[in-house]
Amino acid sequence: MAGQPPLEASIEIPVPPAGVWAVLSDLRSMSRRSPELVGTLMVGAPRVGRRALHLNRRRAVVWPTASRITRWKDPAHDGERGALAFHVWPTDVEWSYELVPTADGSGTIVTERRSALPSPSLLVRLTARYAMGGADQHDTELLDGMHRTLEALAADTRS
């Protein structure tokens, strides 16, 4: 397996960036929005360098991952542009969210990304092949999950 390409999904939410950030930055609630995430354990408030453990699920397959926050940018401190990113092991990829105000400032464009997976370890390759239906199939499911996560984020910002 030569690796997997980056993945990206976006949504426009009719809520200013501060309102979207208030929901997105509550990382413990992410399991309600993300179809593959079961839960997160993080000691302390989120910030750059903070580590977390996660439990993930795809059908009957359950596995742990670990992460470290690499970007934590409240839009209130950067012209209404926000960012959240975390590096995940064992896949060695970065997941990120970027918040950009719409042209009129009344809404937010949120983009979720997963970086490319250029050279997965033997463990990741075997897991993808035998537990995930293949890396390409899992990426298709991840991209669908990204869209579902963003739709749920949008719904949470309006409630």
Salt bridges, closest charged atoms under 4 A:
GLU8 OE1 - ARG113 NE 2.82
GLU36 OE2 - HIS138 NE2 2.75
ASP78 OD2 - LYS73 NZ 2.81
ASP92 OD1 - HIS87 NE2 2.54
GLU94 OE1 - ARG71 NH2 3.22
GLU98 OE2 - ARG71 NH1 3.62
GLU98 OE1 - ARG113 NH1 3.27
ASP139 OD1 - ARG114 NH1 2.69
GLU141 OE1 - ARG58 NE 2.59
GLU141 OE2 - ARG59 NH2 3.78
ASP144 OD2 - ARG148 NH1 3.53
ASP156 OD2 - ARG33 NH1 2.80
